[in-house]
Amino acid sequence: MDMSPLSRMKSPAASRTRPILLLLLSFALTADAIVIPPARWGHVSILCGTQLYIHGGQTGVNPMTAPIGSDLYSLDISAAFNAFSVPWVQLTPGPYASFHSASLLGPGNSLLAIYGGNTSFAPTSSTGSSNSLNLYNTATGTWTASPIQDPPRREHHTAASRLGDGTMFVYGGSLLSTDLMTESATPEMWTVGGYRDSNPSSNSSSSATSPAIPEPTGLTPDTVGWRKLPGPPGSTTDRSYHSATLIRSNGLLVVIGGVSGGALVPMSEILVFDTAAGTWSVQTATGATPPLRRSHVAAASISH
């Protein structure tokens, strides 16, 4: 049967819409495949090998009601990528936390250590529990809660790893009350992790061809676990909202800025903790001293 003139006029237009609809559908499917972490603040980030990890934080504007997240993402920085389609990968969620810390522990520094933080606006709060160290195994993609008793929960502290032996150093912060609603600044320094010699009888006279094998202590109640170290000297002992950077070449932990005694600490006053000797010193920086600040970050260059 012959098509009417009206039908013949509509057919070409209808046929032209098909590839356009298919193109739009294809674009929508591609866009949905891109993982975009929600905007956040109070989160942590850390580099483990070639993977950059971000965890937790708050995703709302009002600090009193903003939801606290447990999500974990990774980004492979070993190759260039398009800034308009960053290849984030969403991983298994961990503990709910904001204003916490992230560090590295374990053999090959393969354990992502999430410690402390505030969980008062989390869907499943850990109120009443002082244990707040959780480990993410970057090799297996699994989470484990620490079986050893942690120091009191805190936020606005810092944690840094001595990568040579997998030791984590936690300094300062604000101690949280049992109900997580009040806080008080602290000068405490804590450490956990490290390695032990699997051949204690070996000494410097042992054959160079048969060195002792470093073995991770692990995190079990039978290990040394957490240890409290001496706090810093001077008037600015308690510290929160600061930065702490461990220099790989000499094992010095450098603490800059933040709040002490309710006031901002001069940026010229540098606290230095020798992680090998276990001693503190105070250095005075000269030159163009930056303005007072808190909640900043600091990192050492690769040459250190």
Phi and psi in degrees as GROMACS dihedral restraints (atoms count N, CA, C in turn):
[ dihedral_restraints ]
;  ai    aj    ak    al  type     phi  dphi    fc
    3     4     5     6     1   -71.8    20    10
    4     5     6     7     1   143.9    20    10
    6     7     8     9     1   -79.2    20    10
    7     8     9    10     1   145.7    20    10
    9    10    11    12     1   -69.9    20    10
   10    11    12    13     1   158.6    20    10
   12    13    14    15     1   -56.4    20    10
   13    14    15    16     1   -36.5    20    10
   15    16    17    18     1   -65.9    20    10
   16    17    18    19     1   -40.6    20    10
   18    19    20    21     1   -65.1    20    10
   19    20    21    22     1   -40.7    20    10
   21    22    23    24     1   -66.3    20    10
   22    23    24    25     1   -29.5    20    10
   24    25    26    27     1   -72.8    20    10
   25    26    27    28     1   -33.7    20    10
   27    28    29    30     1   -82.5    20    10
   28    29    30    31     1   -29.1    20    10
   30    31    32    33     1   -59.3    20    10
   31    32    33    34     1   -49.1    20    10
   33    34    35    36     1   -59.3    20    10
   34    35    36    37     1   -39.5    20    10
   36    37    38    39     1   -64.7    20    10
   37    38    39    40     1   -41.1    20    10
   39    40    41    42     1   -64.9    20    10
   40    41    42    43     1   -38.3    20    10
   42    43    44    45     1   -69.4    20    10
   43    44    45    46     1   -30.9    20    10
   45    46    47    48     1   -73.4    20    10
   46    47    48    49     1   -22.2    20    10
   48    49    50    51     1   -77.4    20    10
   49    50    51    52     1   -21.6    20    10
   51    52    53    54     1   -61.6    20    10
   52    53    54    55     1   -52.7    20    10
   54    55    56    57     1   -62.0    20    10
   55    56    57    58     1   -30.6    20    10
   57    58    59    60     1   -67.2    20    10
   58    59    60    61     1   -43.4    20    10
   60    61    62    63     1   -64.8    20    10
   61    62    63    64     1   -40.8    20    10
   63    64    65    66     1   -64.5    20    10
   64    65    66    67     1   -38.7    20    10
   66    67    68    69     1   -64.5    20    10
   67    68    69    70     1   -44.3    20    10
   69    70    71    72     1   -64.2    20    10
   70    71    72    73     1   -39.3    20    10
   72    73    74    75     1   -64.1    20    10
   73    74    75    76     1   -41.9    20    10
   75    76    77    78     1   -63.2    20    10
   76    77    78    79     1   -41.3    20    10
   78    79    80    81     1   -64.6    20    10
   79    80    81    82     1   -39.7    20    10
   81    82    83    84     1   -64.2    20    10
   82    83    84    85     1   -41.3    20    10
   84    85    86    87     1   -64.6    20    10
   85    86    87    88     1   -38.6    20    10
   87    88    89    90     1   -66.5    20    10
   88    89    90    91     1   -42.8    20    10
   90    91    92    93     1   -64.2    20    10
   91    92    93    94     1   -38.4    20    10
   93    94    95    96     1   -65.3    20    10
   94    95    96    97     1   -24.7    20    10
   96    97    98    99     1   -77.6    20    10
   97    98    99   100     1   -14.7    20    10
   99   100   101   102     1   -81.0    20    10
  100   101   102   103     1   128.3    20    10
  102   103   104   105     1   -90.0    20    10
  103   104   105   106     1   121.1    20    10
  105   106   107   108     1  -121.9    20    10
  106   107   108   109     1   107.6    20    10
  108   109   110   111     1   -60.6    20    10
  109   110   111   112     1   138.9    20    10
  111   112   113   114     1   -61.0    20    10
  112   113   114   115     1   149.5    20    10
  114   115   116   117     1   -58.9    20    10
  115   116   117   118     1   143.1    20    10
  117   118   119   120     1  -155.6    20    10
  118   119   120   121     1   168.0    20    10
  120   121   122   123     1  -147.8    20    10
  121   122   123   124     1   161.3    20    10
  123   124   125   126     1    73.1    20    10
  124   125   126   127     1    16.2    20    10
  126   127   128   129     1   -92.5    20    10
  127   128   129   130     1  -179.2    20    10
  129   130   131   132     1  -126.2    20    10
  130   131   132   133     1   155.9    20    10
  132   133   134   135     1  -141.8    20    10
  133   134   135   136     1   148.8    20    10
  135   136   137   138     1  -156.7    20    10
  136   137   138   139     1   147.7    20    10
  138   139   140   141     1  -100.0    20    10
  139   140   141   142     1   125.3    20    10
  141   142   143   144     1  -125.8    20    10
  142   143   144   145     1   106.7    20    10
  144   145   146   147     1    65.6    20    10
  145   146   147   148     1  -121.2    20    10
  147   148   149   150     1  -103.9    20    10
  148   149   150   151     1     8.9    20    10
  150   151   152   153     1  -107.2    20    10
  151   152   153   154     1   127.5    20    10
  153   154   155   156     1   -96.4    20    10
  154   155   156   157     1   124.8    20    10
  156   157   158   159     1  -110.8    20    10
  157   158   159   160     1   141.1    20    10
  159   160   161   162     1  -127.2    20    10
  160   161   162   163     1   144.6    20    10
  162   163   164   165     1  -144.0    20    10
  163   164   165   166     1   142.0    20    10
  165   166   167   168     1    64.8    20    10
  166   167   168   169     1  -149.4    20    10
  168   169   170   171     1    94.6    20    10
  169   170   171   172     1  -177.7    20    10
  171   172   173   174     1  -114.8    20    10
  172   173   174   175     1   143.4    20    10
  174   175   176   177     1  -115.0    20    10
  175   176   177   178     1    13.3    20    10
  177   178   179   180     1  -116.8    20    10
  178   179   180   181     1   173.4    20    10
  180   181   182   183     1   -88.2    20    10
  181   182   183   184     1   -41.2    20    10
  183   184   185   186     1   -77.8    20    10
  184   185   186   187     1   117.0    20    10
  186   187   188   189     1   -65.7    20    10
  187   188   189   190     1   -15.8    20    10
  189   190   191   192     1   -88.5    20    10
  190   191   192   193     1   -16.9    20    10
  192   193   194   195     1  -131.4    20    10
  193   194   195   196     1    -3.2    20    10
  195   196   197   198     1   -61.4    20    10
  196   197   198   199     1   130.1    20    10
  198   199   200   201     1   -61.1    20    10
  199   200   201   202     1   142.4    20    10
  201   202   203   204     1   -99.3    20    10
  202   203   204   205     1   133.3    20    10
  204   205   206   207     1   -98.6    20    10
  205   206   207   208     1   164.1    20    10
  207   208   209   210     1  -123.7    20    10
  208   209   210   211     1     3.2    20    10
  210   211   212   213     1   -71.2    20    10
  211   212   213   214     1   150.0    20    10
  213   214   215   216     1  -130.7    20    10
  214   215   216   217     1   131.9    20    10
  216   217   218   219     1  -129.3    20    10
  217   218   219   220     1   154.0    20    10
  219   220   221   222     1  -130.5    20    10
  220   221   222   223     1   153.8    20    10
  222   223   224   225     1  -138.8    20    10
  223   224   225   226     1   121.7    20    10
  225   226   227   228     1   -79.4    20    10
  226   227   228   229     1   115.5    20    10
  228   229   230   231     1  -103.1    20    10
  229   230   231   232     1    13.0    20    10
  231   232   233   234     1   -75.2    20    10
  232   233   234   235     1   -16.1    20    10
  234   235   236   237     1  -135.2    20    10
  235   236   237   238     1   154.8    20    10
  237   238   239   240     1   -66.5    20    10
  238   239   240   241     1   150.6    20    10
  240   241   242   243     1  -144.2    20    10
  241   242   243   244     1   162.2    20    10
  243   244   245   246     1   -76.5    20    10
  244   245   246   247     1   125.8    20    10
  246   247   248   249     1   -66.1    20    10
  247   248   249   250     1   -17.3    20    10
  249   250   251   252     1   -90.5    20    10
  250   251   252   253     1    -7.4    20    10
  252   253   254   255     1  -145.4    20    10
  253   254   255   256     1    67.0    20    10
  255   256   257   258     1   -63.5    20    10
  256   257   258   259     1   127.8    20    10
  258   259   260   261     1   -81.3    20    10
  259   260   261   262     1    61.3    20    10
  261   262   263   264     1   -66.5    20    10
  262   263   264   265     1   148.1    20    10
  264   265   266   267     1  -122.2    20    10
  265   266   267   268     1   126.8    20    10
  267   268   269   270     1   -86.3    20    10
  268   269   270   271     1   126.9    20    10
  270   271   272   273     1  -109.4    20    10
  271   272   273   274     1  -178.1    20    10
  273   274   275   276     1   -62.7    20    10
  274   275   276   277     1   126.8    20    10
  276   277   278   279     1   -61.5    20    10
  277   278   279   280     1   152.8    20    10
  279   280   281   282     1  -116.7    20    10
  280   281   282   283     1  -144.7    20    10
  282   283   284   285     1   -73.9    20    10
  283   284   285   286     1   152.7    20    10
  285   286   287   288     1   -76.7    20    10
  286   287   288   289     1   127.2    20    10
  288   289   290   291     1  -166.1    20    10
  289   290   291   292     1   148.2    20    10
  291   292   293   294     1  -140.7    20    10
  292   293   294   295     1   156.9    20    10
  294   295   296   297     1    55.3    20    10
  295   296   297   298     1    37.0    20    10
  297   298   299   300     1  -103.2    20    10
  298   299   300   301     1  -160.8    20    10
  300   301   302   303     1  -136.6    20    10
  301   302   303   304     1   156.5    20    10
  303   304   305   306     1  -130.9    20    10
  304   305   306   307     1   133.5    20    10
  306   307   308   309     1  -145.8    20    10
  307   308   309   310     1  -176.1    20    10
  309   310   311   312     1  -121.6    20    10
  310   311   312   313     1   138.6    20    10
  312   313   314   315     1  -136.7    20    10
  313   314   315   316     1   174.1    20    10
  315   316   317   318     1    84.3    20    10
  316   317   318   319     1   173.7    20    10
  318   319   320   321     1   -62.2    20    10
  319   320   321   322     1   129.9    20    10
  321   322   323   324     1    67.2    20    10
  322   323   324   325     1    16.7    20    10
  324   325   326   327     1    52.4    20    10
  325   326   327   328     1    42.5    20    10
  327   328   329   330     1   -95.1    20    10
  328   329   330   331     1    -3.8    20    10
  330   331   332   333     1  -102.2    20    10
  331   332   333   334     1   124.0    20    10
  333   334   335   336     1   -85.2    20    10
  334   335   336   337     1   115.1    20    10
  336   337   338   339     1   -99.3    20    10
  337   338   339   340     1   112.4    20    10
  339   340   341   342     1  -102.0    20    10
  340   341   342   343     1   120.3    20    10
  342   343   344   345     1  -130.2    20    10
  343   344   345   346     1   140.7    20    10
  345   346   347   348     1    70.0    20    10
  346   347   348   349     1  -154.8    20    10
  348   349   350   351     1    97.1    20    10
  349   350   351   352     1   173.1    20    10
  351   352   353   354     1   -98.1    20    10
  352   353   354   355     1   135.4    20    10
  354   355   356   357     1  -126.7    20    10
  355   356   357   358     1    16.4    20    10
  357   358   359   360     1   -66.4    20    10
  358   359   360   361     1   -21.6    20    10
  360   361   362   363     1  -112.1    20    10
  361   362   363   364     1    19.4    20    10
  363   364   365   366     1   -82.5    20    10
  364   365   366   367     1   151.6    20    10
  366   367   368   369     1   -59.2    20    10
  367   368   369   370     1   -36.4    20    10
  369   370   371   372     1  -126.6    20    10
  370   371   372   373     1    88.4    20    10
  372   373   374   375     1   -71.7    20    10
  373   374   375   376     1   149.8    20    10
  375   376   377   378     1   -97.1    20    10
  376   377   378   379     1    31.0    20    10
  378   379   380   381     1   -52.9    20    10
  379   380   381   382     1   132.5    20    10
  381   382   383   384     1    94.7    20    10
  382   383   384   385     1    -9.4    20    10
  384   385   386   387     1  -111.6    20    10
  385   386   387   388     1   129.9    20    10
  387   388   389   390     1   -88.2    20    10
  388   389   390   391     1   -14.9    20    10
  390   391   392   393     1   -74.9    20    10
  391   392   393   394     1   121.3    20    10
  393   394   395   396     1  -141.5    20    10
  394   395   396   397     1    21.4    20    10
  396   397   398   399     1  -100.4    20    10
  397   398   399   400     1   119.5    20    10
  399   400   401   402     1  -124.7    20    10
  400   401   402   403     1   141.2    20    10
  402   403   404   405     1  -116.4    20    10
  403   404   405   406     1   129.9    20    10
  405   406   407   408     1  -107.6    20    10
  406   407   408   409     1   119.5    20    10
  408   409   410   411     1   -81.5    20    10
  409   410   411   412     1   109.6    20    10
  411   412   413   414     1   -70.6    20    10
  412   413   414   415     1   -15.0    20    10
  414   415   416   417     1   -84.8    20    10
  415   416   417   418     1   -39.7    20    10
  417   418   419   420     1  -102.1    20    10
  418   419   420   421     1   -15.3    20    10
  420   421   422   423     1    73.4    20    10
  421   422   423   424     1    29.5    20    10
  423   424   425   426     1  -121.6    20    10
  424   425   426   427     1   153.2    20    10
  426   427   428   429     1  -103.2    20    10
  427   428   429   430     1   146.7    20    10
  429   430   431   432     1  -138.7    20    10
  430   431   432   433     1   131.0    20    10
  432   433   434   435     1   -81.4    20    10
  433   434   435   436     1   136.9    20    10
  435   436   437   438     1   -62.2    20    10
  436   437   438   439     1   132.3    20    10
  438   439   440   441     1   -85.4    20    10
  439   440   441   442     1    -5.3    20    10
  441   442   443   444     1   -98.7    20    10
  442   443   444   445     1   154.0    20    10
  444   445   446   447     1   -71.2    20    10
  445   446   447   448     1   124.1    20    10
  447   448   449   450     1   -85.4    20    10
  448   449   450   451     1   163.8    20    10
  450   451   452   453     1   -63.7    20    10
  451   452   453   454     1   167.2    20    10
  453   454   455   456     1   -55.0    20    10
  454   455   456   457     1   141.6    20    10
  456   457   458   459     1   -58.4    20    10
  457   458   459   460     1   143.1    20    10
  459   460   461   462     1  -146.9    20    10
  460   461   462   463     1   165.5    20    10
  462   463   464   465     1  -138.8    20    10
  463   464   465   466     1   168.4    20    10
  465   466   467   468     1    59.5    20    10
  466   467   468   469     1    26.5    20    10
  468   469   470   471     1   -98.2    20    10
  469   470   471   472     1  -174.3    20    10
  471   472   473   474     1  -130.6    20    10
  472   473   474   475     1   153.4    20    10
  474   475   476   477     1  -138.7    20    10
  475   476   477   478     1   135.9    20    10
  477   478   479   480     1  -139.0    20    10
  478   479   480   481     1   148.1    20    10
  480   481   482   483     1  -107.9    20    10
  481   482   483   484     1   138.4    20    10
  483   484   485   486     1   -92.9    20    10
  484   485   486   487     1    99.4    20    10
  486   487   488   489     1   -64.1    20    10
  487   488   489   490     1   -24.6    20    10
  489   490   491   492     1   -61.0    20    10
  490   491   492   493     1   -33.0    20    10
  492   493   494   495     1  -133.1    20    10
  493   494   495   496     1    11.6    20    10
  495   496   497   498     1    66.6    20    10
  496   497   498   499     1    36.5    20    10
  498   499   500   501     1   -99.0    20    10
  499   500   501   502     1   134.3    20    10
  501   502   503   504     1  -106.0    20    10
  502   503   504   505     1   134.3    20    10
  504   505   506   507     1  -114.6    20    10
  505   506   507   508     1   125.6    20    10
  507   508   509   510     1  -114.2    20    10
  508   509   510   511     1   126.0    20    10
  510   511   512   513     1  -128.8    20    10
  511   512   513   514     1   138.0    20    10
  513   514   515   516     1    64.9    20    10
  514   515   516   517     1  -149.4    20    10
  516   517   518   519     1    99.0    20    10
  517   518   519   520     1  -172.8    20    10
  519   520   521   522     1  -114.3    20    10
  520   521   522   523     1   121.0    20    10
  522   523   524   525     1   -72.9    20    10
  523   524   525   526     1   133.0    20    10
  525   526   527   528     1   -94.6    20    10
  526   527   528   529     1   142.1    20    10
  528   529   530   531     1   -70.1    20    10
  529   530   531   532     1   170.3    20    10
  531   532   533   534     1   -58.5    20    10
  532   533   534   535     1   -36.2    20    10
  534   535   536   537     1   -87.5    20    10
  535   536   537   538     1     3.5    20    10
  537   538   539   540     1    64.1    20    10
  538   539   540   541     1    20.3    20    10
  540   541   542   543     1  -105.1    20    10
  541   542   543   544     1   -19.6    20    10
  543   544   545   546     1  -127.4    20    10
  544   545   546   547     1   159.3    20    10
  546   547   548   549     1  -145.0    20    10
  547   548   549   550     1   157.3    20    10
  549   550   551   552     1  -143.6    20    10
  550   551   552   553     1   136.5    20    10
  552   553   554   555     1   -66.4    20    10
  553   554   555   556     1   151.4    20    10
  555   556   557   558     1  -138.5    20    10
  556   557   558   559     1   148.4    20    10
  558   559   560   561     1   -97.2    20    10
  559   560   561   562     1    10.3    20    10
  561   562   563   564     1   -66.8    20    10
  562   563   564   565     1   144.2    20    10
  564   565   566   567     1  -121.5    20    10
  565   566   567   568     1   126.7    20    10
  567   568   569   570     1  -126.2    20    10
  568   569   570   571     1   154.5    20    10
  570   571   572   573     1  -139.3    20    10
  571   572   573   574     1   150.8    20    10
  573   574   575   576     1  -152.2    20    10
  574   575   576   577     1   152.8    20    10
  576   577   578   579     1    99.3    20    10
  577   578   579   580     1  -146.6    20    10
  579   580   581   582     1    92.3    20    10
  580   581   582   583     1  -178.6    20    10
  582   583   584   585     1  -126.1    20    10
  583   584   585   586     1   156.0    20    10
  585   586   587   588     1  -121.6    20    10
  586   587   588   589     1   156.0    20    10
  588   589   590   591     1   -74.8    20    10
  589   590   591   592     1   122.6    20    10
  591   592   593   594     1   -76.0    20    10
  592   593   594   595     1    -5.3    20    10
  594   595   596   597     1  -133.2    20    10
  595   596   597   598     1    77.4    20    10
  597   598   599   600     1   -58.8    20    10
  598   599   600   601     1   -24.0    20    10
  600   601   602   603     1   -76.9    20    10
  601   602   603   604     1   -11.7    20    10
  603   604   605   606     1   -72.0    20    10
  604   605   606   607     1   152.2    20    10
  606   607   608   609     1  -145.2    20    10
  607   608   609   610     1  -173.9    20    10
  609   610   611   612     1   -64.5    20    10
  610   611   612   613     1   -19.4    20    10
  612   613   614   615     1   -86.3    20    10
  613   614   615   616     1    -3.0    20    10
  615   616   617   618     1   -65.2    20    10
  616   617   618   619     1   157.4    20    10
  618   619   620   621     1   -61.6    20    10
  619   620   621   622     1   137.7    20    10
  621   622   623   624     1   -68.0    20    10
  622   623   624   625     1   -18.2    20    10
  624   625   626   627     1   -84.6    20    10
  625   626   627   628     1    -7.8    20    10
  627   628   629   630     1  -130.9    20    10
  628   629   630   631     1    64.9    20    10
  630   631   632   633     1   -71.0    20    10
  631   632   633   634     1   155.9    20    10
  633   634   635   636     1   -64.7    20    10
  634   635   636   637     1   143.7    20    10
  636   637   638   639     1   -94.1    20    10
  637   638   639   640     1   117.8    20    10
  639   640   641   642     1   -62.1    20    10
  640   641   642   643     1   137.4    20    10
  642   643   644   645     1  -132.5    20    10
  643   644   645   646     1   131.2    20    10
  645   646   647   648     1   -65.5    20    10
  646   647   648   649     1   139.9    20    10
  648   649   650   651     1   -67.3    20    10
  649   650   651   652     1   -28.4    20    10
  651   652   653   654     1    76.0    20    10
  652   653   654   655     1   176.4    20    10
  654   655   656   657     1  -120.2    20    10
  655   656   657   658     1    87.2    20    10
  657   658   659   660     1  -132.3    20    10
  658   659   660   661     1   159.2    20    10
  660   661   662   663     1   -60.7    20    10
  661   662   663   664     1   -18.4    20    10
  663   664   665   666     1   -85.4    20    10
  664   665   666   667     1    -9.6    20    10
  666   667   668   669     1   -88.2    20    10
  667   668   669   670     1   175.0    20    10
  669   670   671   672     1   -59.8    20    10
  670   671   672   673     1   -36.5    20    10
  672   673   674   675     1    66.4    20    10
  673   674   675   676     1  -145.9    20    10
  675   676   677   678     1   -72.2    20    10
  676   677   678   679     1   141.4    20    10
  678   679   680   681     1  -131.2    20    10
  679   680   681   682     1   136.8    20    10
  681   682   683   684     1   -91.3    20    10
  682   683   684   685     1   126.6    20    10
  684   685   686   687     1  -103.9    20    10
  685   686   687   688     1   164.7    20    10
  687   688   689   690     1   -60.9    20    10
  688   689   690   691     1   142.0    20    10
  690   691   692   693     1   -81.5    20    10
  691   692   693   694     1   172.5    20    10
  693   694   695   696     1   -74.9    20    10
  694   695   696   697     1   158.6    20    10
  696   697   698   699     1   -85.6    20    10
  697   698   699   700     1   177.6    20    10
  699   700   701   702     1    89.9    20    10
  700   701   702   703     1  -177.0    20    10
  702   703   704   705     1   -79.6    20    10
  703   704   705   706     1   -31.0    20    10
  705   706   707   708     1   -93.3    20    10
  706   707   708   709     1    71.0    20    10
  708   709   710   711     1   -85.3    20    10
  709   710   711   712     1   -53.8    20    10
  711   712   713   714     1   -71.5    20    10
  712   713   714   715     1   146.9    20    10
  714   715   716   717     1  -150.9    20    10
  715   716   717   718     1   135.3    20    10
  717   718   719   720     1  -147.1    20    10
  718   719   720   721     1   164.3    20    10
  720   721   722   723     1    59.1    20    10
  721   722   723   724     1    26.7    20    10
  723   724   725   726     1  -101.2    20    10
  724   725   726   727     1  -176.1    20    10
  726   727   728   729     1  -121.1    20    10
  727   728   729   730     1   149.7    20    10
  729   730   731   732     1  -139.8    20    10
  730   731   732   733     1   121.4    20    10
  732   733   734   735     1  -123.6    20    10
  733   734   735   736     1   126.7    20    10
  735   736   737   738     1   -94.6    20    10
  736   737   738   739     1   124.2    20    10
  738   739   740   741     1   -85.0    20    10
  739   740   741   742     1   115.1    20    10
  741   742   743   744     1   -63.2    20    10
  742   743   744   745     1   -33.5    20    10
  744   745   746   747     1   -70.8    20    10
  745   746   747   748     1   -26.3    20    10
  747   748   749   750     1  -132.3    20    10
  748   749   750   751     1    -0.9    20    10
  750   751   752   753     1    73.1    20    10
  751   752   753   754     1    19.0    20    10
  753   754   755   756     1   -90.0    20    10
  754   755   756   757     1   133.9    20    10
  756   757   758   759     1   -99.5    20    10
  757   758   759   760     1   118.2    20    10
  759   760   761   762     1  -105.8    20    10
  760   761   762   763     1   119.4    20    10
  762   763   764   765     1  -107.6    20    10
  763   764   765   766     1   127.9    20    10
  765   766   767   768     1  -132.1    20    10
  766   767   768   769     1   138.7    20    10
  768   769   770   771     1    65.7    20    10
  769   770   771   772     1  -160.1    20    10
  771   772   773   774     1    94.7    20    10
  772   773   774   775     1  -160.1    20    10
  774   775   776   777     1  -120.6    20    10
  775   776   777   778     1   137.0    20    10
  777   778   779   780     1  -144.7    20    10
  778   779   780   781     1   131.2    20    10
  780   781   782   783     1    61.5    20    10
  781   782   783   784     1    26.9    20    10
  783   784   785   786     1    81.6    20    10
  784   785   786   787     1     4.9    20    10
  786   787   788   789     1  -129.3    20    10
  787   788   789   790     1   155.5    20    10
  789   790   791   792     1   -69.0    20    10
  790   791   792   793     1   139.7    20    10
  792   793   794   795     1   -87.1    20    10
  793   794   795   796     1   133.9    20    10
  795   796   797   798     1   -55.7    20    10
  796   797   798   799     1   136.5    20    10
  798   799   800   801     1   -69.7    20    10
  799   800   801   802     1   -11.0    20    10
  801   802   803   804     1   -82.4    20    10
  802   803   804   805     1   -15.1    20    10
  804   805   806   807     1   -94.6    20    10
  805   806   807   808     1   108.2    20    10
  807   808   809   810     1  -109.8    20    10
  808   809   810   811     1   119.1    20    10
  810   811   812   813     1   -86.7    20    10
  811   812   813   814     1   134.6    20    10
  813   814   815   816     1  -128.3    20    10
  814   815   816   817     1   125.4    20    10
  816   817   818   819     1  -113.1    20    10
  817   818   819   820     1   123.2    20    10
  819   820   821   822     1   -84.0    20    10
  820   821   822   823     1   107.1    20    10
  822   823   824   825     1   -70.2    20    10
  823   824   825   826     1   -19.3    20    10
  825   826   827   828     1   -83.0    20    10
  826   827   828   829     1   -45.3    20    10
  828   829   830   831     1   -86.6    20    10
  829   830   831   832     1   -20.4    20    10
  831   832   833   834     1    73.6    20    10
  832   833   834   835     1    29.9    20    10
  834   835   836   837     1  -122.4    20    10
  835   836   837   838     1   153.5    20    10
  837   838   839   840     1  -105.8    20    10
  838   839   840   841     1   153.5    20    10
  840   841   842   843     1  -146.4    20    10
  841   842   843   844     1   159.4    20    10
  843   844   845   846     1  -116.7    20    10
  844   845   846   847     1   123.8    20    10
  846   847   848   849     1  -109.1    20    10
  847   848   849   850     1   151.5    20    10
  849   850   851   852     1  -112.6    20    10
  850   851   852   853     1   118.8    20    10
  852   853   854   855     1   -82.2    20    10
  853   854   855   856     1   145.3    20    10
  855   856   857   858     1  -119.5    20    10
  856   857   858   859     1   179.8    20    10
  858   859   860   861     1    90.1    20    10
  859   860   861   862     1  -153.5    20    10
  861   862   863   864     1   -78.5    20    10
  862   863   864   865     1    88.2    20    10
  864   865   866   867     1   -71.5    20    10
  865   866   867   868     1   129.5    20    10
  867   868   869   870     1   -64.9    20    10
  868   869   870   871     1   156.4    20    10
  870   871   872   873     1   -62.3    20    10
  871   872   873   874     1   159.5    20    10
  873   874   875   876     1   -56.9    20    10
  874   875   876   877     1   145.3    20    10
  876   877   878   879     1  -161.8    20    10
  877   878   879   880     1   165.7    20    10
  879   880   881   882     1  -144.4    20    10
  880   881   882   883     1   167.8    20    10
  882   883   884   885     1    57.9    20    10
  883   884   885   886     1    29.0    20    10
  885   886   887   888     1   -93.7    20    10
  886   887   888   889     1  -178.1    20    10
  888   889   890   891     1  -131.7    20    10
  889   890   891   892     1   158.4    20    10
  891   892   893   894     1  -147.5    20    10
  892   893   894   895     1   144.9    20    10
  894   895   896   897     1  -143.0    20    10
  895   896   897   898     1   147.4    20    10
  897   898   899   900     1   -87.4    20    10
  898   899   900   901     1   148.0    20    10
  900   901   902   903     1   -73.7    20    10
  901   902   903   904     1   167.1    20    10
  903   904   905   906     1   -64.4    20    10
  904   905   906   907     1   -23.7    20    10
  906   907   908   909     1   -71.1    20    10
  907   908   909   910     1   -10.8    20    10
